[in-house]
């Protein structure tokens, strides 16, 4: 087999996987988003049907027009992006020092510290979110400790608000930020920092001019790994944010399972995917510009 044939055979399985589990479902969802709601199984009108004049195509962009014209959906998209962006920045501010500290720790400690980072994954995601409810509720552990220490006189409203949502997002997705940052920082050659010190750079200046620029691919990868799933998060805003928290994941759930409006729900999902393609394209362009792709 030629070199080109071997390369094609190696790439065939990943491409087949992407086509089967990404492209095909996306095409199905896109087709449903062009249909109309109907009473029946499935709960939408067929796109292609046989009529008196032959094959008829009944596709419409009405669902997308509804998304663009209804303030509810626009607010849900904006809130989802805003909440996810805020939580991503917080995760970066917390995760970068954590990853840097793990890299600078003795080699005998690094495996243990990384294990502590991924340890929450050993527990069900849903159980961990419910645990935060027990911690943050009015008679929960946090308020009881604050009252016992005399720091507050009455329980603080720590649950069913934006604070609880941001806390849950940062806690749940922090490992996805730390691991790419660790991978990028661990590859840095210590000789570069020694050379910067020999040239008179202070530690802060060496970090700003050497460490931080070389770790930017890890920053971008961690940011996307955290930001993208946060935008579509449903469990955390539903359980920790309460009914007043509006994110696109909750809207998607309500359209699918409460309203049984699969076409509108599919349009919401497609629009969200298109929206998330923007940061993914920005990352690809950044990596291409830095020669790290």
C-alpha positions as CSV (number, residue, x, y, z in Angstrom):
1,X,0.0,0.0,0.0
2,X,1.3,3.5,-0.9
3,X,2.0,6.2,1.6
4,X,-1.1,8.0,0.5
5,X,-3.2,4.9,0.9
6,X,-2.0,4.3,4.4
7,X,-2.7,7.9,5.3
8,X,-6.2,7.6,3.9
9,X,-6.9,4.4,5.8
10,X,-5.7,6.0,9.1
11,X,-8.0,9.0,8.6
12,X,-11.0,7.0,7.4
13,X,-12.1,5.9,10.8
14,X,-12.1,9.3,12.5
15,X,-13.8,10.9,9.5
16,X,-16.4,8.1,9.5
17,X,-17.0,8.7,13.2
18,X,-17.5,12.4,12.7
19,X,-19.9,11.9,9.8
20,X,-21.9,9.3,11.6
21,X,-22.2,10.9,15.0
22,X,-21.9,14.6,14.1
23,X,-22.8,15.4,10.5
24,X,-25.8,13.0,10.2
25,X,-27.4,14.1,13.5
26,X,-26.9,17.7,12.6
27,X,-28.5,17.2,9.2
28,X,-31.5,15.5,10.9
29,X,-31.8,18.4,13.4
30,X,-31.5,21.0,10.6
31,X,-34.2,19.2,8.7
32,X,-36.6,19.2,11.7
33,X,-35.9,23.0,12.2
34,X,-37.3,23.7,8.7
35,X,-40.5,21.8,9.5
36,X,-43.6,22.9,11.5
37,X,-45.1,21.7,14.7
38,X,-47.8,19.0,14.4
39,X,-49.8,16.8,16.6
40,X,-48.6,13.2,16.2
41,X,-45.5,11.0,16.2
42,X,-43.1,12.6,15.3
43,X,-44.5,16.0,16.3
44,X,-43.6,17.8,13.2
45,X,-44.6,17.9,9.5
46,X,-42.6,16.0,6.9
47,X,-40.3,18.0,4.7
48,X,-40.9,15.9,1.7
49,X,-44.3,14.4,0.9
50,X,-46.1,13.0,-2.1
51,X,-48.9,15.3,-3.3
52,X,-51.3,15.6,-6.2
53,X,-48.6,17.3,-8.2
54,X,-45.9,14.8,-7.3
55,X,-43.1,15.3,-4.7
56,X,-43.7,18.4,-2.7
57,X,-41.1,20.0,-0.4
58,X,-42.5,21.8,2.7
59,X,-39.6,23.7,4.3
60,X,-39.8,27.0,6.0
61,X,-37.5,29.5,7.8
62,X,-40.4,30.6,10.0
63,X,-38.8,29.0,13.1
64,X,-35.6,31.0,12.6
65,X,-37.6,34.2,12.1
66,X,-39.4,33.5,15.4
67,X,-36.0,33.2,17.1
68,X,-34.8,36.5,15.6
69,X,-38.0,38.3,16.5
70,X,-38.9,37.0,20.0
71,X,-37.1,38.8,22.8
72,X,-37.2,35.7,24.9
73,X,-34.9,33.8,22.7
74,X,-32.6,36.7,22.2
75,X,-32.3,37.3,25.9
76,X,-31.7,33.5,26.5
77,X,-28.8,33.6,24.0
78,X,-27.3,36.7,25.5
79,X,-27.6,35.5,29.0
80,X,-26.1,32.2,28.1
81,X,-23.1,33.8,26.5
82,X,-22.7,36.3,29.3
83,X,-22.9,33.7,32.1
84,X,-20.6,31.4,30.3
85,X,-18.1,34.2,29.5
86,X,-18.0,35.3,33.1
87,X,-17.6,31.8,34.4
88,X,-14.9,31.1,31.8
89,X,-12.9,34.2,32.9
90,X,-13.2,33.1,36.6
91,X,-12.1,29.6,35.7
92,X,-9.1,31.0,33.9
93,X,-8.1,33.2,36.8
94,X,-8.4,30.2,39.2
95,X,-7.1,27.5,36.8
96,X,-4.0,29.2,35.5
97,X,-2.3,29.6,39.0
98,X,-3.4,26.0,39.8
99,X,-1.8,24.6,36.6
100,X,1.3,26.8,37.1
101,X,1.7,25.6,40.7
102,X,1.4,21.9,39.6
103,X,4.0,22.4,36.9
104,X,6.4,24.1,39.4
105,X,5.8,21.4,42.0
106,X,8.3,18.5,42.5
107,X,7.8,15.8,39.9
108,X,6.9,13.3,42.7
109,X,3.9,15.5,43.6
110,X,2.6,16.2,40.1
111,X,0.7,13.0,39.6
112,X,-1.0,13.4,42.9
113,X,-2.0,17.0,42.3
114,X,-3.4,16.1,38.8
115,X,-5.3,13.3,40.4
116,X,-6.9,15.8,42.8
117,X,-7.9,18.0,39.9
118,X,-9.7,15.1,38.1
119,X,-11.0,13.5,41.3
120,X,-14.5,15.2,41.1
121,X,-15.1,13.3,37.8
122,X,-15.2,10.1,39.8
123,X,-18.6,11.3,41.2
124,X,-21.8,11.8,39.2
125,X,-22.1,15.3,37.8
126,X,-25.7,15.5,39.0
127,X,-24.8,14.4,42.5
128,X,-22.2,17.1,42.7
129,X,-24.7,19.7,41.7
130,X,-27.2,18.5,44.3
131,X,-24.4,18.6,46.8
132,X,-24.1,22.4,46.2
133,X,-27.8,22.8,46.9
134,X,-27.2,21.2,50.3
135,X,-24.3,23.5,50.9
136,X,-25.9,26.8,49.7
137,X,-29.5,26.5,50.9
138,X,-30.8,28.7,53.8
139,X,-30.1,26.0,56.5
140,X,-27.2,24.5,54.6
141,X,-23.6,24.1,55.8
142,X,-22.3,27.4,54.5
143,X,-24.9,29.5,56.2
144,X,-24.7,27.5,59.4
145,X,-21.0,28.0,59.6
146,X,-21.3,31.8,58.9
147,X,-24.0,32.1,61.6
148,X,-22.0,30.0,64.1
149,X,-18.9,32.2,63.6
150,X,-21.0,35.4,64.1
151,X,-20.3,36.7,60.6
152,X,-24.0,37.0,59.7
153,X,-27.2,37.2,61.7
154,X,-29.5,35.6,59.1
155,X,-29.0,33.1,56.3
156,X,-27.6,34.6,53.1
157,X,-29.5,34.1,49.8
158,X,-26.8,31.9,48.2
159,X,-29.1,29.7,46.2
160,X,-31.5,30.4,43.2
161,X,-29.5,33.3,41.9
162,X,-26.7,34.2,39.6
163,X,-24.1,33.7,42.2
164,X,-25.0,30.0,42.6
165,X,-25.1,29.5,38.8
166,X,-21.6,31.0,38.4
167,X,-20.3,29.0,41.3
168,X,-21.7,25.8,39.9
169,X,-20.3,26.5,36.4
170,X,-16.8,27.3,37.6
171,X,-16.7,24.3,40.0
172,X,-18.0,21.9,37.4
173,X,-15.8,23.0,34.5
174,X,-12.6,24.0,36.3
175,X,-10.7,20.8,35.5
176,X,-11.3,21.3,31.8
177,X,-9.4,24.6,32.2
178,X,-6.6,23.3,34.3
179,X,-5.7,20.3,32.2
180,X,-5.0,22.1,28.9
181,X,-3.1,24.8,30.8
182,X,-1.0,22.2,32.5
183,X,-0.2,20.5,29.2
184,X,0.9,23.8,27.7
185,X,2.9,25.0,30.7
186,X,4.6,21.6,31.2
187,X,6.1,21.8,27.7
188,X,7.9,25.1,28.4
189,X,11.6,24.8,28.5
190,X,13.0,26.1,31.8
191,X,16.1,27.2,30.0
192,X,14.0,30.1,28.5
193,X,13.3,31.5,31.9
194,X,16.9,31.1,33.0
195,X,18.0,33.0,29.9
196,X,15.5,35.7,30.6
197,X,16.8,36.0,34.2
198,X,20.4,36.2,32.8
199,X,19.3,39.1,30.6
200,X,18.0,41.0,33.6
201,X,14.3,40.1,33.5
202,X,12.5,40.1,36.8
203,X,10.3,37.1,37.5
204,X,7.1,39.1,36.8
205,X,8.6,40.4,33.5
206,X,9.8,36.9,32.5
207,X,6.3,35.5,33.2
208,X,4.7,38.3,31.1
209,X,7.1,38.1,28.2
210,X,8.0,34.4,28.1
211,X,5.6,32.1,30.0
212,X,2.3,33.7,29.2
213,X,2.8,34.1,25.4
214,X,4.0,30.5,25.1
215,X,1.1,29.2,27.1
216,X,-1.6,31.0,25.0
217,X,-2.5,27.9,23.0
218,X,-3.3,26.2,26.3
219,X,-5.3,29.2,27.4
220,X,-7.3,29.2,24.2
221,X,-7.9,25.5,24.3
222,X,-9.0,25.6,27.9
223,X,-11.2,28.6,27.2
224,X,-13.1,26.8,24.4
225,X,-13.4,23.6,26.3
226,X,-15.1,25.5,29.1
227,X,-17.0,28.2,27.3
228,X,-18.7,26.0,24.7
229,X,-20.4,23.5,27.0
230,X,-21.2,26.2,29.5
231,X,-23.3,28.0,26.9
232,X,-25.6,25.0,26.5
233,X,-25.6,24.0,30.1
234,X,-29.0,23.0,31.5
235,X,-28.6,21.2,34.8
236,X,-26.7,23.9,36.7
237,X,-29.0,26.9,35.9
238,X,-32.1,24.8,36.4
239,X,-31.1,23.4,39.8
240,X,-28.9,26.2,41.2
241,X,-30.4,29.2,39.4
242,X,-34.1,28.6,39.9
243,X,-36.9,29.6,37.6
244,X,-35.7,33.2,37.1
245,X,-32.4,32.1,35.5
246,X,-32.8,32.0,31.7
247,X,-30.2,30.2,29.6
248,X,-30.5,28.7,26.2
249,X,-30.2,25.2,27.6
250,X,-33.3,25.6,29.7
251,X,-35.2,27.1,26.7
252,X,-34.1,24.1,24.6
253,X,-35.3,21.7,27.2
254,X,-38.7,23.4,27.6
255,X,-39.3,23.5,23.8
256,X,-38.5,19.8,23.4
257,X,-40.2,18.3,26.4
258,X,-42.7,20.8,27.8
259,X,-44.0,22.5,24.6
260,X,-43.3,19.5,22.4
261,X,-42.3,22.0,19.7
262,X,-39.4,20.0,18.1
263,X,-39.0,22.4,15.1
264,X,-38.4,25.5,17.2
265,X,-36.2,23.5,19.6
266,X,-34.2,22.3,16.6
267,X,-33.9,25.8,15.3
268,X,-32.6,26.9,18.8
269,X,-30.0,24.1,18.7
270,X,-28.8,25.0,15.2
271,X,-28.6,28.7,15.9
272,X,-26.6,27.9,19.1
273,X,-24.2,25.7,17.1
274,X,-23.7,28.5,14.5
275,X,-23.0,30.9,17.3
276,X,-20.4,28.6,18.8
277,X,-18.6,28.3,15.5
278,X,-17.4,31.8,15.9
279,X,-15.0,31.2,18.8
280,X,-14.0,27.9,17.3
281,X,-13.0,29.7,14.1
282,X,-11.2,32.3,16.1
283,X,-9.2,29.6,17.9
284,X,-8.3,28.0,14.6
285,X,-7.1,31.3,13.1
286,X,-5.1,32.0,16.3
287,X,-3.4,28.6,16.3
288,X,-2.6,29.0,12.6
289,X,-1.0,32.4,13.2
290,X,1.1,31.1,16.0
291,X,2.2,28.0,14.1
292,X,0.8,25.7,16.9
293,X,-2.0,24.0,14.9
